[in-house]
Amino acid sequence: MRERQDARERRRAREFEAFAGGAGGRLLRTALLLTGDREAAERLLTGALARTYAAWDGLGGEDPYERTRQELVARYARSARSVRGRFRRGGAGVLGRLTPRERLVVVLRLYEGVAEEQTAAALGVSVERVRALCARAVLTVAA
């Protein structure tokens, strides 16, 4: 019995390592675009990967990349909120001029290629709000 459990754990670890090795670079880039800071991006990704690993056996047919990206988005949104529940700006570079919500929309829509409907669901806003945030963000970045 213990041997089967050990074999299952080794298989799980190998599968997860293969996933993280293949998707880790792109996920780190997404985290970097969200945070604008390498250290913060690495913390964000580590937490998201830990949650994905913990849920690995229960993913079923769910895409582990999508699951990890959803966790990145949720963690970033939580960390970007101030004590009063309002989003704070932050991060370096061109995206640093955007609000965290605008940044999320730009990264999801333009870098990750996530559909408007999925982006809206992830942020808990309407599709029209996603369109407005994306348009405003593009104008801000272009200015």
DSSP file with accessible surface (Angstrom, degrees, kcal/mol):
  #  RESIDUE AA STRUCTURE BP1 BP2  ACC     N-H-->O    O-->H-N    N-H-->O    O-->H-N    TCO  KAPPA ALPHA  PHI   PSI    X-CA   Y-CA   Z-CA
    1    1 A M     >        0   0  175      0, 0.0     4,-1.9     0, 0.0     5,-0.1   0.000 360.0 360.0 360.0 -47.8    0.0    0.0    0.0
    2    2 A R  H  >  +     0   0  152      1,-0.2     4,-2.6     2,-0.2     5,-0.2   0.869 360.0  56.1 -64.3 -35.6    2.7    2.4    1.0
    3    3 A E  H  > S+     0   0  165      2,-0.2     4,-2.5     1,-0.2    -1,-0.2   0.902 106.9  49.2 -64.2 -40.9    4.7    1.6   -2.2
    4    4 A R  H  > S+     0   0  172      2,-0.2     4,-2.4     1,-0.2    -1,-0.2   0.908 111.6  49.1 -64.3 -40.8    1.7    2.5   -4.4
    5    5 A Q  H  X S+     0   0   81     -4,-1.9     4,-2.4     2,-0.2    -2,-0.2   0.917 111.6  48.9 -65.6 -42.4    1.3    5.8   -2.6
    6    6 A D  H  X S+     0   0   55     -4,-2.6     4,-2.4     2,-0.2    -2,-0.2   0.910 111.4  49.6 -62.5 -41.9    5.0    6.5   -3.0
    7    7 A A  H  X S+     0   0   41     -4,-2.5     4,-2.5     2,-0.2    -2,-0.2   0.906 110.5  50.6 -64.3 -40.2    4.8    5.7   -6.7
    8    8 A R  H  X S+     0   0  118     -4,-2.4     4,-2.7     1,-0.2    -2,-0.2   0.918 110.6  49.3 -63.6 -42.1    1.8    8.0   -7.1
    9    9 A E  H  X S+     0   0   76     -4,-2.4     4,-2.5     2,-0.2    -2,-0.2   0.897 111.1  49.2 -64.7 -40.9    3.6   10.8   -5.3
   10   10 A R  H  X S+     0   0  139     -4,-2.4     4,-2.5     2,-0.2    -2,-0.2   0.916 112.4  48.0 -65.0 -41.9    6.7   10.4   -7.5
   11   11 A R  H  X S+     0   0   92     -4,-2.5     4,-2.7     2,-0.2     5,-0.2   0.934 112.1  49.7 -63.1 -44.5    4.5   10.4  -10.7
   12   12 A R  H  X S+     0   0   27     -4,-2.7     4,-2.5     1,-0.2     5,-0.2   0.923 111.5  48.7 -59.5 -45.7    2.6   13.5   -9.5
   13   13 A A  H  X S+     0   0   26     -4,-2.5     4,-2.7     2,-0.2    -1,-0.2   0.913 112.1  48.9 -62.7 -42.2    5.9   15.2   -8.8
   14   14 A R  H  X S+     0   0  146     -4,-2.5     4,-2.3     2,-0.2    -2,-0.2   0.923 112.1  48.4 -63.8 -44.9    7.3   14.3  -12.2
   15   15 A E  H  X S+     0   0   80     -4,-2.7     4,-2.2     2,-0.2    -2,-0.2   0.922 114.1  46.0 -60.8 -45.5    4.2   15.5  -14.0
   16   16 A F  H  X S+     0   0   28     -4,-2.5     4,-3.3    -5,-0.2     5,-0.3   0.917 111.0  51.9 -66.5 -42.2    4.2   18.8  -12.1
   17   17 A E  H  X S+     0   0  133     -4,-2.7     4,-2.7     1,-0.2    -1,-0.2   0.903 109.9  50.1 -60.1 -40.4    7.9   19.3  -12.7
   18   18 A A  H  X S+     0   0   71     -4,-2.3     4,-2.0     2,-0.2    -1,-0.2   0.924 113.2  46.5 -63.8 -43.6    7.3   18.8  -16.4
   19   19 A F  H  X S+     0   0   30     -4,-2.2     4,-3.0     2,-0.2     5,-0.4   0.961 114.9  45.3 -61.5 -51.6    4.5   21.3  -16.4
   20   20 A A  H  X S+     0   0   24     -4,-3.3     4,-2.2     1,-0.2    -2,-0.2   0.887 112.6  52.0 -63.1 -37.8    6.4   23.9  -14.4
   21   21 A G  H  < S+     0   0   67     -4,-2.7     4,-0.4    -5,-0.3    -1,-0.2   0.890 116.7  39.1 -65.5 -37.7    9.5   23.4  -16.5
   22   22 A G  H  < S+     0   0   70     -4,-2.0     4,-0.3    -5,-0.2    -2,-0.2   0.870 129.2  28.2 -80.1 -37.3    7.5   23.9  -19.7
   23   23 A A  H  X S+     0   0   14     -4,-3.0     4,-2.5    -5,-0.2     5,-0.2   0.591  95.8  90.4-102.0 -11.6    5.2   26.7  -18.6
   24   24 A G  H  X S+     0   0   16     -4,-2.2     4,-2.6    -5,-0.4     5,-0.2   0.863  84.6  52.4 -58.1 -40.9    7.3   28.4  -15.9
   25   25 A G  H  > S+     0   0   56     -4,-0.4     4,-2.1     2,-0.2    -1,-0.2   0.934 113.1  42.7 -63.0 -46.9    9.0   30.9  -18.2
   26   26 A R  H  > S+     0   0  114     -4,-0.3     4,-2.3     2,-0.2    -1,-0.2   0.906 114.5  50.9 -68.1 -39.9    5.7   32.2  -19.7
   27   27 A L  H  X S+     0   0    0     -4,-2.5     4,-2.6     1,-0.2    -2,-0.2   0.900 109.5  50.9 -64.1 -37.8    4.0   32.3  -16.3
   28   28 A L  H  X S+     0   0   30     -4,-2.6     4,-2.8    -5,-0.2    -2,-0.2   0.914 108.8  51.6 -65.1 -40.4    7.0   34.2  -14.9
   29   29 A R  H  X S+     0   0  125     -4,-2.1     4,-2.5     2,-0.2    -2,-0.2   0.922 109.8  49.5 -62.1 -41.5    6.7   36.7  -17.8
   30   30 A T  H  X S+     0   0    0     -4,-2.3     4,-2.1     2,-0.2    -2,-0.2   0.940 111.6  48.4 -61.8 -45.3    3.0   37.2  -17.0
   31   31 A A  H  X S+     0   0    0     -4,-2.6     4,-2.7     1,-0.2     5,-0.3   0.893 110.7  51.9 -62.7 -38.5    3.8   37.7  -13.3
   32   32 A L  H  X S+     0   0   35     -4,-2.8     4,-3.0     1,-0.2    -1,-0.2   0.904 108.5  50.4 -64.6 -41.8    6.5   40.2  -14.3
   33   33 A L  H  < S+     0   0   29     -4,-2.5    -1,-0.2     1,-0.2    -2,-0.2   0.880 113.8  46.4 -63.7 -36.3    4.1   42.2  -16.5
   34   34 A L  H  < S+     0   0    2     -4,-2.1    -2,-0.2    -5,-0.2    -1,-0.2   0.929 125.9  26.5 -70.6 -46.1    1.6   42.3  -13.6
   35   35 A T  H  < S-     0   0   22     -4,-2.7    -2,-0.2    -5,-0.2    -3,-0.2   0.783  83.0-144.4 -92.1 -31.7    4.0   43.3  -10.9
   36   36 A G  S  < S+     0   0   25     -4,-3.0    56,-0.6    -5,-0.3     2,-0.4   0.585  74.1  91.5  75.2   9.8    6.8   45.2  -12.7
   37   37 A D     >  -     0   0   80     -6,-0.3     4,-2.7    -5,-0.2     5,-0.2  -0.986  68.8-146.5-143.5 126.6    9.2   43.7  -10.2
   38   38 A R  H  > S+     0   0  134     -2,-0.4     4,-2.6     2,-0.2     5,-0.2   0.908 100.6  47.8 -60.5 -46.8   11.2   40.5  -10.5
   39   39 A E  H  > S+     0   0  129      1,-0.2     4,-2.2     2,-0.2    -1,-0.2   0.937 114.8  45.4 -62.6 -45.4   11.2   39.6   -6.8
   40   40 A A  H  > S+     0   0   21      1,-0.2     4,-2.6     2,-0.2    -1,-0.2   0.899 112.4  52.6 -64.9 -38.5    7.4   40.3   -6.5
   41   41 A A  H  X S+     0   0    0     -4,-2.7     4,-2.8     2,-0.2     5,-0.2   0.909 108.7  49.5 -63.8 -42.4    6.8   38.3   -9.7
   42   42 A E  H  X S+     0   0   83     -4,-2.6     4,-2.6     2,-0.2    -1,-0.2   0.907 112.1  47.9 -64.7 -40.3    8.7   35.3   -8.4
   43   43 A R  H  X S+     0   0  146     -4,-2.2     4,-2.3     2,-0.2    -2,-0.2   0.926 112.7  49.3 -63.3 -44.3    6.8   35.4   -5.1
   44   44 A L  H  X S+     0   0   18     -4,-2.6     4,-2.2     1,-0.2    -2,-0.2   0.941 114.2  44.6 -60.5 -46.8    3.5   35.6   -7.0
   45   45 A L  H  X S+     0   0   16     -4,-2.8     4,-3.1     2,-0.2     5,-0.3   0.904 110.2  54.4 -67.5 -40.7    4.4   32.7   -9.2
   46   46 A T  H  X S+     0   0   96     -4,-2.6     4,-2.4     1,-0.2    -1,-0.2   0.933 110.7  46.4 -59.3 -45.0    5.7   30.6   -6.4
   47   47 A G  H  X S+     0   0   15     -4,-2.3     4,-2.0     2,-0.2    -1,-0.2   0.914 113.6  48.3 -63.6 -41.8    2.4   31.0   -4.5
   48   48 A A  H  X S+     0   0    0     -4,-2.2     4,-2.1     1,-0.2    -2,-0.2   0.916 112.7  48.0 -66.3 -42.2    0.4   30.2   -7.6
   49   49 A L  H  X S+     0   0   29     -4,-3.1     4,-2.9     1,-0.2    -1,-0.2   0.887 108.6  55.0 -66.0 -36.9    2.4   27.1   -8.5
   50   50 A A  H  X S+     0   0   60     -4,-2.4     4,-2.4    -5,-0.3    -1,-0.2   0.918 109.2  47.3 -62.1 -42.3    2.1   25.9   -4.9
   51   51 A R  H  X S+     0   0  127     -4,-2.0     4,-1.5     2,-0.2    -1,-0.2   0.896 112.1  50.1 -65.9 -39.5   -1.6   26.1   -5.1
   52   52 A T  H  < S+     0   0    0     -4,-2.1     4,-0.4     2,-0.2    -2,-0.2   0.930 111.0  49.1 -64.7 -42.8   -1.6   24.4   -8.5
   53   53 A Y  H >< S+     0   0   68     -4,-2.9     3,-1.3     1,-0.2     4,-0.4   0.921 108.4  53.4 -63.1 -41.4    0.6   21.6   -7.1
   54   54 A A  H 3< S+     0   0   74     -4,-2.4    -1,-0.2     1,-0.3     3,-0.2   0.839 116.6  38.8 -62.2 -32.1   -1.7   21.2   -4.1
   55   55 A A  T >< S+     0   0   23     -4,-1.5     3,-1.1    -3,-0.2     4,-0.5   0.362  85.1 111.5 -97.1   4.3   -4.7   20.8   -6.4
   56   56 A W  G X  S+     0   0   30     -3,-1.3     3,-1.3    -4,-0.4     4,-0.3   0.861  76.3  47.4 -51.3 -48.7   -2.8   18.7   -9.0
   57   57 A D  G 3  S+     0   0   92     -4,-0.4     3,-0.4     1,-0.3    -1,-0.3   0.788 113.1  50.3 -67.6 -24.8   -4.6   15.4   -8.4
   58   58 A G  G <  S+     0   0   67     -3,-1.1    -1,-0.3     1,-0.2    -2,-0.2   0.392  82.4  92.8 -94.5   5.3   -8.0   17.1   -8.5
   59   59 A L    X   +     0   0   14     -3,-1.3     3,-2.7    -4,-0.5    -1,-0.2   0.805  56.9 174.3 -69.6 -28.3   -7.5   19.0  -11.7
   60   60 A G  T 3  S-     0   0   73     -3,-0.4    -1,-0.2    -4,-0.3    -2,-0.0  -0.361  73.9 -14.7  59.1-123.5   -9.1   16.2  -13.8
   61   61 A G  T 3  S+     0   0   88     -2,-0.1    -1,-0.3    -3,-0.1     2,-0.1   0.406 105.2 124.1 -90.5   2.4   -9.2   17.6  -17.3
   62   62 A E  S <  S-     0   0   73     -3,-2.7    -3,-0.1     1,-0.1     3,-0.0  -0.395  70.8-110.8 -67.7 140.6   -8.6   21.2  -16.3
   63   63 A D     >  -     0   0   87      1,-0.2     4,-2.4    -2,-0.1     5,-0.2  -0.574  19.3-150.9 -71.8 119.9   -5.6   22.9  -17.9
   64   64 A P  H  > S+     0   0   31      0, 0.0     4,-2.5     0, 0.0     5,-0.2   0.844  96.2  55.7 -64.7 -29.4   -2.9   23.4  -15.3
   65   65 A Y  H  > S+     0   0   30      2,-0.2     4,-2.8     1,-0.2     5,-0.2   0.953 109.6  45.3 -64.7 -47.7   -1.6   26.5  -17.1
   66   66 A E  H  > S+     0   0   35      1,-0.2     4,-2.6     2,-0.2     5,-0.2   0.914 113.0  51.2 -61.1 -42.5   -5.1   28.1  -17.0
   67   67 A R  H  X S+     0   0   64     -4,-2.4     4,-1.9     2,-0.2    -1,-0.2   0.926 112.5  45.4 -61.1 -44.6   -5.4   27.1  -13.3
   68   68 A T  H  X S+     0   0    0     -4,-2.5     4,-2.6     2,-0.2    -2,-0.2   0.912 112.3  51.1 -67.7 -41.0   -2.0   28.7  -12.5
   69   69 A R  H  X S+     0   0   22     -4,-2.8     4,-2.6     2,-0.2    -2,-0.2   0.921 108.9  51.6 -63.1 -41.2   -2.8   31.8  -14.5
   70   70 A Q  H  X S+     0   0   91     -4,-2.6     4,-2.5     1,-0.2    -1,-0.2   0.909 110.4  49.0 -60.6 -40.6   -6.1   32.2  -12.7
   71   71 A E  H  X S+     0   0   20     -4,-1.9     4,-2.8     2,-0.2     5,-0.2   0.900 109.2  52.4 -66.4 -40.4   -4.3   31.9   -9.4
   72   72 A L  H  X S+     0   0    0     -4,-2.6     4,-2.8     2,-0.2     5,-0.2   0.937 111.2  47.5 -57.6 -47.6   -1.7   34.5  -10.5
   73   73 A V  H  X S+     0   0    8     -4,-2.6     4,-2.8     2,-0.2    -2,-0.2   0.933 113.3  47.0 -61.7 -46.6   -4.5   36.9  -11.3
   74   74 A A  H  X S+     0   0   35     -4,-2.5     4,-2.3     1,-0.2    -1,-0.2   0.924 114.4  46.7 -63.3 -43.9   -6.3   36.3   -8.1
   75   75 A R  H  X S+     0   0   71     -4,-2.8     4,-2.5     2,-0.2    -1,-0.2   0.903 113.1  49.0 -65.8 -41.2   -3.2   36.7   -6.0
   76   76 A Y  H  X S+     0   0   16     -4,-2.8     4,-2.0    -5,-0.2    -2,-0.2   0.942 110.7  50.4 -63.9 -44.3   -2.1   39.9   -7.9
   77   77 A A  H  X S+     0   0   21     -4,-2.8     4,-0.5     1,-0.2    -2,-0.2   0.918 112.7  46.8 -61.3 -41.9   -5.6   41.4   -7.4
   78   78 A R  H >< S+     0   0  140     -4,-2.3     3,-0.9     1,-0.2    -1,-0.2   0.918 114.1  46.9 -65.3 -43.3   -5.5   40.7   -3.7
   79   79 A S  H 3< S+     0   0   69     -4,-2.5    -1,-0.2     1,-0.2    -2,-0.2   0.771 106.6  58.9 -72.1 -23.6   -2.0   42.0   -3.3
   80   80 A A  H 3< S+     0   0    8     -4,-2.0     8,-1.9    -5,-0.2     2,-0.3   0.577  86.8  96.3 -82.2  -8.4   -2.7   45.2   -5.3
   81   81 A R  B <<  -A   87   0A 102     -3,-0.9     6,-0.2    -4,-0.5     2,-0.1  -0.623  66.2-142.5 -84.8 140.2   -5.5   46.2   -2.9
   82   82 A S    >   -     0   0   39      4,-2.7     3,-2.0    -2,-0.3    -1,-0.1  -0.289  39.2 -86.2 -86.4-178.3   -4.9   48.7   -0.2
   83   83 A V  T 3  S+     0   0  154      1,-0.3    -1,-0.1     2,-0.1    -2,-0.0   0.859 129.1  54.0 -58.7 -34.2   -6.4   48.6    3.3
   84   84 A R  T 3  S-     0   0  223      2,-0.1    -1,-0.3     1,-0.1     3,-0.1   0.396 119.3-108.0 -84.9   3.6   -9.4   50.5    2.0
   85   85 A G  S <  S+     0   0   35     -3,-2.0     2,-0.3     1,-0.3    -2,-0.1   0.587  78.4 127.7  84.6   7.7  -10.1   48.0   -0.8
   86   86 A R        -     0   0  185      1,-0.0    -4,-2.7    -6,-0.0    -1,-0.3  -0.749  63.6-108.8 -97.7 149.5   -9.0   50.4   -3.6
   87   87 A F  B     -A   81   0A  51     -2,-0.3     2,-0.3    -6,-0.2    -6,-0.2  -0.473  30.0-147.4 -75.2 143.7   -6.4   49.4   -6.2
   88   88 A R        -     0   0  135     -8,-1.9     2,-0.1    -2,-0.2    -1,-0.0  -0.846  12.0-123.6-107.0 149.9   -3.0   51.0   -6.0
   89   89 A R        +     0   0  154     -2,-0.3     2,-0.3    10,-0.2    10,-0.1  -0.471  47.0 136.4 -80.8 162.0   -0.7   51.8   -8.9
   90   90 A G        +     0   0   37      8,-0.6     8,-0.2     6,-0.4     2,-0.1  -0.936  11.1  77.7 169.7 166.9    2.7   50.4   -9.0
   91   91 A G        -     0   0   45     -2,-0.3   -55,-0.2   -55,-0.1     2,-0.1  -0.087  64.4 -80.7  98.1 162.1    5.5   48.8  -10.8
   92   92 A A  S    S+     0   0   67    -56,-0.6     4,-0.3   -57,-0.1     3,-0.2  -0.422  78.9  27.9 -95.2 169.7    8.1   50.0  -13.3
   93   93 A G  S >  S-     0   0   63      1,-0.2     3,-1.1     2,-0.2     4,-0.3  -0.134 108.5 -39.4  80.1-171.8    8.0   50.7  -17.0
   94   94 A V  G >  S+     0   0   74      1,-0.3     3,-1.5     2,-0.2    -1,-0.2   0.883 135.3  55.3 -60.5 -40.3    5.2   51.7  -19.2
   95   95 A L  G >  S+     0   0   32      1,-0.3     3,-1.8    -3,-0.2    -1,-0.3   0.698  89.1  78.8 -69.7 -16.1    2.7   49.5  -17.5
   96   96 A G  G <  S+     0   0   14     -3,-1.1    -6,-0.4    -4,-0.3    -1,-0.3   0.700  84.0  63.6 -63.8 -18.7    3.5   51.2  -14.2
   97   97 A R  G <  S+     0   0  110     -3,-1.5    -1,-0.3    -4,-0.3     2,-0.2   0.573  91.3  85.6 -80.5  -9.6    1.3   54.1  -15.3
   98   98 A L  S <  S-     0   0    0     -3,-1.8    -8,-0.6    -4,-0.2    39,-0.0  -0.591  85.1-110.9 -91.3 155.1   -1.8   51.8  -15.3
   99   99 A T     >  -     0   0   30     -2,-0.2     4,-2.9   -10,-0.1     5,-0.2  -0.410  38.1-106.4 -70.9 159.3   -4.0   50.9  -12.4
  100  100 A P  H  > S+     0   0    3      0, 0.0     4,-2.5     0, 0.0     5,-0.2   0.890 122.3  51.3 -56.8 -37.1   -3.7   47.3  -11.3
  101  101 A R  H  > S+     0   0   56      2,-0.2     4,-2.2     1,-0.2     5,-0.2   0.927 111.1  46.9 -67.7 -41.8   -7.1   46.5  -12.9
  102  102 A E  H  > S+     0   0    5      1,-0.2     4,-2.8     2,-0.2    -1,-0.2   0.916 111.9  52.2 -62.1 -41.6   -6.0   48.1  -16.2
  103  103 A R  H  X S+     0   0    4     -4,-2.9     4,-2.8     1,-0.2     5,-0.3   0.910 107.9  50.9 -60.8 -44.6   -2.8   46.2  -16.0
  104  104 A L  H  X S+     0   0    1     -4,-2.5     4,-2.8    -5,-0.2     5,-0.3   0.930 111.5  47.9 -58.5 -45.7   -4.7   42.9  -15.4
  105  105 A V  H  X S+     0   0    0     -4,-2.2     4,-3.1     2,-0.2     5,-0.5   0.937 113.2  47.2 -63.4 -46.2   -6.8   43.6  -18.5
  106  106 A V  H  X>S+     0   0   18     -4,-2.8     4,-2.3     2,-0.2     5,-1.1   0.937 115.1  45.4 -62.1 -46.4   -3.9   44.5  -20.7
  107  107 A V  I  X>S+     0   0    2     -4,-2.8     5,-2.7    -5,-0.2     4,-0.8   0.941 118.8  41.6 -64.9 -46.4   -1.9   41.5  -19.6
  108  108 A L  I  <5S+     0   0    5     -4,-2.8     6,-3.0    -5,-0.3     5,-0.3   0.946 124.6  34.6 -67.1 -47.8   -4.8   39.0  -20.0
  109  109 A R  I  <5S+     0   0   66     -4,-3.1    -3,-0.2    -5,-0.3    -2,-0.2   0.944 130.5  26.5 -74.9 -48.6   -6.2   40.4  -23.2
  110  110 A L  I  <5S+     0   0  105     -4,-2.3    -3,-0.2    -5,-0.5    -2,-0.1   0.830 131.9  29.4 -93.1 -32.3   -3.1   41.5  -25.1
  111  111 A Y  I  <<S+     0   0   86     -5,-1.1    -3,-0.2    -4,-0.8    -4,-0.1   0.899 131.8  30.8 -91.4 -48.5   -0.3   39.3  -23.8
  112  112 A E  S   <S-     0   0   14     -5,-2.7    -3,-0.2    -6,-0.2    -4,-0.2   0.667  95.8-133.1 -85.9 -18.5   -2.1   36.1  -22.8
  113  113 A G        +     0   0   57     -6,-0.3     2,-0.3    -5,-0.3    -4,-0.2   0.791  41.3 168.3  72.1  28.5   -4.8   36.4  -25.5
  114  114 A V        -     0   0    9     -6,-3.0    -1,-0.2    -7,-0.2    -2,-0.1  -0.553  39.3-107.3 -77.3 136.6   -7.7   35.7  -23.0
  115  115 A A     >  -     0   0   36     -2,-0.3     4,-2.6     1,-0.1     5,-0.2  -0.208  24.6-114.2 -61.0 153.2  -11.2   36.4  -24.4
  116  116 A E  H  > S+     0   0   42      1,-0.2     4,-2.8     2,-0.2     5,-0.2   0.880 116.4  53.2 -55.4 -41.5  -13.1   39.4  -23.2
  117  117 A E  H  > S+     0   0  115      1,-0.2     4,-2.3     2,-0.2    -1,-0.2   0.901 110.7  45.4 -63.8 -43.3  -15.7   37.2  -21.6
  118  118 A Q  H  > S+     0   0  103      2,-0.2     4,-2.5     1,-0.2    -1,-0.2   0.886 113.2  50.5 -67.3 -40.3  -13.1   35.1  -19.7
  119  119 A T  H  X S+     0   0    0     -4,-2.6     4,-2.0     2,-0.2    -2,-0.2   0.930 110.4  49.9 -62.5 -44.4  -11.3   38.3  -18.6
  120  120 A A  H  X>S+     0   0    4     -4,-2.8     5,-2.2     1,-0.2     4,-1.3   0.924 111.8  48.2 -60.2 -44.0  -14.6   39.8  -17.4
  121  121 A A  H  <5S+     0   0   82     -4,-2.3     3,-0.3     1,-0.2    -1,-0.2   0.907 110.1  51.9 -64.5 -40.8  -15.4   36.7  -15.4
  122  122 A A  H  <5S+     0   0   59     -4,-2.5    -1,-0.2     1,-0.2    -2,-0.2   0.855 118.1  37.5 -64.3 -34.3  -11.9   36.6  -13.9
  123  123 A L  H  <5S-     0   0   22     -4,-2.0    -1,-0.2    -5,-0.2    -2,-0.2   0.526 107.6-122.0 -94.8  -9.7  -12.2   40.2  -12.7
  124  124 A G  T  <5S+     0   0   69     -4,-1.3     2,-0.3    -3,-0.3    -3,-0.2   0.866  73.6 112.9  70.7  36.0  -15.9   40.1  -11.8
  125  125 A V  S   <S-     0   0   33     -5,-2.2    -1,-0.3    -6,-0.2    -2,-0.1  -0.809  70.9 -88.0-129.8 172.8  -16.8   42.9  -14.2
  126  126 A S     >  -     0   0   57     -2,-0.3     4,-1.9     1,-0.1     5,-0.1  -0.369  34.0-114.7 -78.8 162.4  -18.9   43.2  -17.4
  127  127 A V  H  > S+     0   0   29      1,-0.2     4,-2.4     2,-0.2     5,-0.2   0.890 119.1  56.2 -62.1 -38.2  -17.5   42.6  -20.8
  128  128 A E  H  > S+     0   0  121      1,-0.2     4,-2.4     2,-0.2    -1,-0.2   0.887 105.2  51.4 -62.1 -38.5  -18.2   46.3  -21.6
  129  129 A R  H  > S+     0   0   95      2,-0.2     4,-2.8     1,-0.2    -1,-0.2   0.900 107.9  52.0 -65.3 -39.7  -16.1   47.3  -18.5
  130  130 A V  H  X S+     0   0    0     -4,-1.9     4,-2.7     2,-0.2     5,-0.2   0.935 110.3  48.9 -60.9 -45.3  -13.2   45.1  -19.8
  131  131 A R  H  X S+     0   0  117     -4,-2.4     4,-2.5     1,-0.2    -2,-0.2   0.924 113.0  47.1 -60.1 -44.7  -13.4   46.9  -23.2
  132  132 A A  H  X S+     0   0   49     -4,-2.4     4,-2.6     2,-0.2     5,-0.2   0.920 113.0  48.2 -64.9 -44.3  -13.4   50.3  -21.5
  133  133 A L  H  X S+     0   0    1     -4,-2.8     4,-2.5     2,-0.2    -2,-0.2   0.915 112.9  48.5 -62.6 -41.5  -10.5   49.4  -19.3
  134  134 A C  H  X S+     0   0   20     -4,-2.7     4,-2.6    -5,-0.2     5,-0.2   0.934 112.4  47.9 -65.6 -44.9   -8.5   48.0  -22.2
  135  135 A A  H  X S+     0   0   56     -4,-2.5     4,-2.2    -5,-0.2    -2,-0.2   0.929 113.7  47.2 -62.7 -44.5   -9.1   51.1  -24.3
  136  136 A R  H  X S+     0   0  105     -4,-2.6     4,-2.4     1,-0.2    -1,-0.2   0.912 112.2  50.6 -64.0 -40.4   -8.2   53.4  -21.5
  137  137 A A  H  X S+     0   0    0     -4,-2.5     4,-2.7    -5,-0.2     5,-0.2   0.921 109.2  50.2 -64.9 -42.9   -5.0   51.5  -20.8
  138  138 A V  H  X S+     0   0   70     -4,-2.6     4,-2.4     1,-0.2    -1,-0.2   0.918 111.5  49.0 -63.1 -41.6   -3.9   51.5  -24.4
  139  139 A L  H  X S+     0   0  126     -4,-2.2     4,-1.4    -5,-0.2    -1,-0.2   0.909 111.8  49.4 -63.6 -41.0   -4.5   55.3  -24.5
  140  140 A T  H  < S+     0   0   42     -4,-2.4     3,-0.2     2,-0.2    -2,-0.2   0.926 113.5  45.4 -64.0 -44.2   -2.5   55.7  -21.3
  141  141 A V  H  < S+     0   0   50     -4,-2.7    -2,-0.2     1,-0.2    -1,-0.2   0.889 113.0  50.6 -67.9 -37.4    0.4   53.6  -22.6
  142  142 A A  H  <        0   0   82     -4,-2.4    -1,-0.2    -5,-0.2    -2,-0.2   0.741 360.0 360.0 -74.3 -21.3    0.4   55.3  -26.0
  143  143 A A     <        0   0   98     -4,-1.4    -3,-0.0    -3,-0.2    -4,-0.0  -0.195 360.0 360.0 -72.7 360.0    0.5   58.8  -24.4
